[in-house]
Amino acid sequence: MKLIFLGTPQFSVPFLRTINSSHHKILAVITNPDRK
């Protein structure tokens, strides 16, 4: 399955790591810009 992943970095990192270690292909990762 091809995926585009959207999420806030602090919350979504564990999910992204799990998806990345699976057989799915991540096409893009979209997050919010860093806050100043």
mmCIF file of the N, C-alpha and C atoms, coordinates in Angstrom:
data_MODEL
# 
_entry.id   MODEL 
# 
loop_
_atom_site.group_PDB 
_atom_site.id 
_atom_site.type_symbol 
_atom_site.label_atom_id 
_atom_site.label_alt_id 
_atom_site.label_comp_id 
_atom_site.label_asym_id 
_atom_site.label_entity_id 
_atom_site.label_seq_id 
_atom_site.pdbx_PDB_ins_code 
_atom_site.Cartn_x 
_atom_site.Cartn_y 
_atom_site.Cartn_z 
_atom_site.occupancy 
_atom_site.B_iso_or_equiv 
_atom_site.pdbx_formal_charge 
_atom_site.auth_seq_id 
_atom_site.auth_comp_id 
_atom_site.auth_asym_id 
_atom_site.auth_atom_id 
_atom_site.pdbx_PDB_model_num 
ATOM 1   N N  . MET A 1 1  ? 0.845 -1.164 0.000  1.00 0.00 ? 1  MET A N  1 
ATOM 2   C CA . MET A 1 1  ? 0.000 0.000  0.000  1.00 0.00 ? 1  MET A CA 1 
ATOM 3   C C  . MET A 1 1  ? 0.896 1.235  0.000  1.00 0.00 ? 1  MET A C  1 
ATOM 4   N N  . LYS A 1 2  ? 0.560 2.207  -0.807 1.00 0.00 ? 2  LYS A N  1 
ATOM 5   C CA . LYS A 1 2  ? 1.285 3.468  -0.848 1.00 0.00 ? 2  LYS A CA 1 
ATOM 6   C C  . LYS A 1 2  ? 0.569 4.469  0.051  1.00 0.00 ? 2  LYS A C  1 
ATOM 7   N N  . LEU A 1 3  ? 1.342 5.162  0.890  1.00 0.00 ? 3  LEU A N  1 
ATOM 8   C CA . LEU A 1 3  ? 0.750 6.056  1.884  1.00 0.00 ? 3  LEU A CA 1 
ATOM 9   C C  . LEU A 1 3  ? 1.348 7.453  1.826  1.00 0.00 ? 3  LEU A C  1 
ATOM 10  N N  . ILE A 1 4  ? 0.528 8.424  2.173  1.00 0.00 ? 4  ILE A N  1 
ATOM 11  C CA . ILE A 1 4  ? 0.986 9.775  2.479  1.00 0.00 ? 4  ILE A CA 1 
ATOM 12  C C  . ILE A 1 4  ? 0.626 9.983  3.941  1.00 0.00 ? 4  ILE A C  1 
ATOM 13  N N  . PHE A 1 5  ? 1.624 10.285 4.757  1.00 0.00 ? 5  PHE A N  1 
ATOM 14  C CA . PHE A 1 5  ? 1.448 10.348 6.206  1.00 0.00 ? 5  PHE A CA 1 
ATOM 15  C C  . PHE A 1 5  ? 1.372 11.800 6.645  1.00 0.00 ? 5  PHE A C  1 
ATOM 16  N N  . LEU A 1 6  ? 0.341 12.137 7.417  1.00 0.00 ? 6  LEU A N  1 
ATOM 17  C CA . LEU A 1 6  ? 0.174 13.474 7.978  1.00 0.00 ? 6  LEU A CA 1 
ATOM 18  C C  . LEU A 1 6  ? 0.103 13.366 9.489  1.00 0.00 ? 6  LEU A C  1 
ATOM 19  N N  . GLY A 1 7  ? 0.817 14.244 10.189 1.00 0.00 ? 7  GLY A N  1 
ATOM 20  C CA . GLY A 1 7  ? 0.756 14.202 11.640 1.00 0.00 ? 7  GLY A CA 1 
ATOM 21  C C  . GLY A 1 7  ? 1.655 15.226 12.288 1.00 0.00 ? 7  GLY A C  1 
ATOM 22  N N  . THR A 1 8  ? 1.393 15.483 13.562 1.00 0.00 ? 8  THR A N  1 
ATOM 23  C CA . THR A 1 8  ? 2.270 16.361 14.326 1.00 0.00 ? 8  THR A CA 1 
ATOM 24  C C  . THR A 1 8  ? 3.453 15.524 14.805 1.00 0.00 ? 8  THR A C  1 
ATOM 25  N N  . PRO A 1 9  ? 4.668 16.018 14.693 1.00 0.00 ? 9  PRO A N  1 
ATOM 26  C CA . PRO A 1 9  ? 5.864 15.207 14.935 1.00 0.00 ? 9  PRO A CA 1 
ATOM 27  C C  . PRO A 1 9  ? 5.893 14.476 16.273 1.00 0.00 ? 9  PRO A C  1 
ATOM 28  N N  . GLN A 1 10 ? 5.609 15.160 17.357 1.00 0.00 ? 10 GLN A N  1 
ATOM 29  C CA . GLN A 1 10 ? 5.742 14.538 18.672 1.00 0.00 ? 10 GLN A CA 1 
ATOM 30  C C  . GLN A 1 10 ? 4.782 13.359 18.847 1.00 0.00 ? 10 GLN A C  1 
ATOM 31  N N  . PHE A 1 11 ? 3.579 13.479 18.355 1.00 0.00 ? 11 PHE A N  1 
ATOM 32  C CA . PHE A 1 11 ? 2.563 12.441 18.507 1.00 0.00 ? 11 PHE A CA 1 
ATOM 33  C C  . PHE A 1 11 ? 2.734 11.315 17.492 1.00 0.00 ? 11 PHE A C  1 
ATOM 34  N N  . SER A 1 12 ? 3.154 11.649 16.283 1.00 0.00 ? 12 SER A N  1 
ATOM 35  C CA . SER A 1 12 ? 3.095 10.686 15.188 1.00 0.00 ? 12 SER A CA 1 
ATOM 36  C C  . SER A 1 12 ? 4.352 9.852  14.966 1.00 0.00 ? 12 SER A C  1 
ATOM 37  N N  . VAL A 1 13 ? 5.456 10.190 15.584 1.00 0.00 ? 13 VAL A N  1 
ATOM 38  C CA . VAL A 1 13 ? 6.712 9.460  15.349 1.00 0.00 ? 13 VAL A CA 1 
ATOM 39  C C  . VAL A 1 13 ? 6.586 7.958  15.605 1.00 0.00 ? 13 VAL A C  1 
ATOM 40  N N  . PRO A 1 14 ? 5.996 7.497  16.712 1.00 0.00 ? 14 PRO A N  1 
ATOM 41  C CA . PRO A 1 14 ? 5.879 6.046  16.911 1.00 0.00 ? 14 PRO A CA 1 
ATOM 42  C C  . PRO A 1 14 ? 5.076 5.350  15.806 1.00 0.00 ? 14 PRO A C  1 
ATOM 43  N N  . PHE A 1 15 ? 4.012 5.984  15.352 1.00 0.00 ? 15 PHE A N  1 
ATOM 44  C CA . PHE A 1 15 ? 3.201 5.406  14.282 1.00 0.00 ? 15 PHE A CA 1 
ATOM 45  C C  . PHE A 1 15 ? 3.976 5.368  12.969 1.00 0.00 ? 15 PHE A C  1 
ATOM 46  N N  . LEU A 1 16 ? 4.692 6.446  12.678 1.00 0.00 ? 16 LEU A N  1 
ATOM 47  C CA . LEU A 1 16 ? 5.475 6.513  11.447 1.00 0.00 ? 16 LEU A CA 1 
ATOM 48  C C  . LEU A 1 16 ? 6.570 5.451  11.444 1.00 0.00 ? 16 LEU A C  1 
ATOM 49  N N  . ARG A 1 17 ? 7.226 5.233  12.571 1.00 0.00 ? 17 ARG A N  1 
ATOM 50  C CA . ARG A 1 17 ? 8.256 4.189  12.659 1.00 0.00 ? 17 ARG A CA 1 
ATOM 51  C C  . ARG A 1 17 ? 7.663 2.807  12.405 1.00 0.00 ? 17 ARG A C  1 
ATOM 52  N N  . THR A 1 18 ? 6.481 2.558  12.946 1.00 0.00 ? 18 THR A N  1 
ATOM 53  C CA . THR A 1 18 ? 5.822 1.266  12.740 1.00 0.00 ? 18 THR A CA 1 
ATOM 54  C C  . THR A 1 18 ? 5.466 1.064  11.273 1.00 0.00 ? 18 THR A C  1 
ATOM 55  N N  . ILE A 1 19 ? 4.906 2.082  10.660 1.00 0.00 ? 19 ILE A N  1 
ATOM 56  C CA . ILE A 1 19 ? 4.553 1.980  9.239  1.00 0.00 ? 19 ILE A CA 1 
ATOM 57  C C  . ILE A 1 19 ? 5.810 1.805  8.398  1.00 0.00 ? 19 ILE A C  1 
ATOM 58  N N  . ASN A 1 20 ? 6.865 2.525  8.736  1.00 0.00 ? 20 ASN A N  1 
ATOM 59  C CA . ASN A 1 20 ? 8.110 2.455  7.978  1.00 0.00 ? 20 ASN A CA 1 
ATOM 60  C C  . ASN A 1 20 ? 8.736 1.064  8.033  1.00 0.00 ? 20 ASN A C  1 
ATOM 61  N N  . SER A 1 21 ? 8.553 0.351  9.125  1.00 0.00 ? 21 SER A N  1 
ATOM 62  C CA . SER A 1 21 ? 9.134 -0.988 9.244  1.00 0.00 ? 21 SER A CA 1 
ATOM 63  C C  . SER A 1 21 ? 8.231 -2.064 8.640  1.00 0.00 ? 21 SER A C  1 
ATOM 64  N N  . SER A 1 22 ? 7.080 -1.682 8.119  1.00 0.00 ? 22 SER A N  1 
ATOM 65  C CA . SER A 1 22 ? 6.172 -2.637 7.486  1.00 0.00 ? 22 SER A CA 1 
ATOM 66  C C  . SER A 1 22 ? 6.454 -2.692 5.982  1.00 0.00 ? 22 SER A C  1 
ATOM 67  N N  . HIS A 1 23 ? 5.635 -3.411 5.272  1.00 0.00 ? 23 HIS A N  1 
ATOM 68  C CA . HIS A 1 23 ? 5.821 -3.547 3.826  1.00 0.00 ? 23 HIS A CA 1 
ATOM 69  C C  . HIS A 1 23 ? 5.186 -2.405 3.038  1.00 0.00 ? 23 HIS A C  1 
ATOM 70  N N  . HIS A 1 24 ? 4.590 -1.432 3.726  1.00 0.00 ? 24 HIS A N  1 
ATOM 71  C CA . HIS A 1 24 ? 3.945 -0.314 3.048  1.00 0.00 ? 24 HIS A CA 1 
ATOM 72  C C  . HIS A 1 24 ? 4.992 0.701  2.588  1.00 0.00 ? 24 HIS A C  1 
ATOM 73  N N  . LYS A 1 25 ? 4.674 1.419  1.513  1.00 0.00 ? 25 LYS A N  1 
ATOM 74  C CA . LYS A 1 25 ? 5.587 2.419  0.970  1.00 0.00 ? 25 LYS A CA 1 
ATOM 75  C C  . LYS A 1 25 ? 5.076 3.815  1.334  1.00 0.00 ? 25 LYS A C  1 
ATOM 76  N N  . ILE A 1 26 ? 5.917 4.593  2.010  1.00 0.00 ? 26 ILE A N  1 
ATOM 77  C CA . ILE A 1 26 ? 5.559 5.961  2.388  1.00 0.00 ? 26 ILE A CA 1 
ATOM 78  C C  . ILE A 1 26 ? 6.014 6.888  1.265  1.00 0.00 ? 26 ILE A C  1 
ATOM 79  N N  . LEU A 1 27 ? 5.056 7.547  0.618  1.00 0.00 ? 27 LEU A N  1 
ATOM 80  C CA . LEU A 1 27 ? 5.369 8.445  -0.488 1.00 0.00 ? 27 LEU A CA 1 
ATOM 81  C C  . LEU A 1 27 ? 5.739 9.843  -0.012 1.00 0.00 ? 27 LEU A C  1 
ATOM 82  N N  . ALA A 1 28 ? 5.122 10.280 1.092  1.00 0.00 ? 28 ALA A N  1 
ATOM 83  C CA . ALA A 1 28 ? 5.375 11.624 1.614  1.00 0.00 ? 28 ALA A CA 1 
ATOM 84  C C  . ALA A 1 28 ? 5.014 11.676 3.088  1.00 0.00 ? 28 ALA A C  1 
ATOM 85  N N  . VAL A 1 29 ? 5.680 12.575 3.801  1.00 0.00 ? 29 VAL A N  1 
ATOM 86  C CA . VAL A 1 29 ? 5.363 12.845 5.204  1.00 0.00 ? 29 VAL A CA 1 
ATOM 87  C C  . VAL A 1 29 ? 5.121 14.345 5.316  1.00 0.00 ? 29 VAL A C  1 
ATOM 88  N N  . ILE A 1 30 ? 3.959 14.712 5.848  1.00 0.00 ? 30 ILE A N  1 
ATOM 89  C CA . ILE A 1 30 ? 3.588 16.117 5.975  1.00 0.00 ? 30 ILE A CA 1 
ATOM 90  C C  . ILE A 1 30 ? 3.377 16.427 7.454  1.00 0.00 ? 30 ILE A C  1 
ATOM 91  N N  . THR A 1 31 ? 4.093 17.455 7.951  1.00 0.00 ? 31 THR A N  1 
ATOM 92  C CA . THR A 1 31 ? 3.976 17.865 9.350  1.00 0.00 ? 31 THR A CA 1 
ATOM 93  C C  . THR A 1 31 ? 3.850 19.382 9.424  1.00 0.00 ? 31 THR A C  1 
ATOM 94  N N  . ASN A 1 32 ? 3.556 19.874 10.599 1.00 0.00 ? 32 ASN A N  1 
ATOM 95  C CA . ASN A 1 32 ? 3.533 21.315 10.828 1.00 0.00 ? 32 ASN A CA 1 
ATOM 96  C C  . ASN A 1 32 ? 4.961 21.828 10.899 1.00 0.00 ? 32 ASN A C  1 
ATOM 97  N N  . PRO A 1 33 ? 5.198 23.083 10.499 1.00 0.00 ? 33 PRO A N  1 
ATOM 98  C CA . PRO A 1 33 ? 6.539 23.653 10.652 1.00 0.00 ? 33 PRO A CA 1 
ATOM 99  C C  . PRO A 1 33 ? 6.876 23.849 12.128 1.00 0.00 ? 33 PRO A C  1 
ATOM 100 N N  . ASP A 1 34 ? 8.171 23.912 12.437 1.00 0.00 ? 34 ASP A N  1 
ATOM 101 C CA . ASP A 1 34 ? 8.608 24.170 13.807 1.00 0.00 ? 34 ASP A CA 1 
ATOM 102 C C  . ASP A 1 34 ? 8.068 25.515 14.280 1.00 0.00 ? 34 ASP A C  1 
ATOM 103 N N  . ARG A 1 35 ? 7.719 25.558 15.565 1.00 0.00 ? 35 ARG A N  1 
ATOM 104 C CA . ARG A 1 35 ? 7.266 26.822 16.150 1.00 0.00 ? 35 ARG A CA 1 
ATOM 105 C C  . ARG A 1 35 ? 8.469 27.588 16.664 1.00 0.00 ? 35 ARG A C  1 
ATOM 106 N N  . LYS A 1 36 ? 8.416 28.889 16.543 1.00 0.00 ? 36 LYS A N  1 
ATOM 107 C CA . LYS A 1 36 ? 9.539 29.722 16.988 1.00 0.00 ? 36 LYS A CA 1 
ATOM 108 C C  . LYS A 1 36 ? 9.310 30.227 18.373 1.00 0.00 ? 36 LYS A C  1 
# 
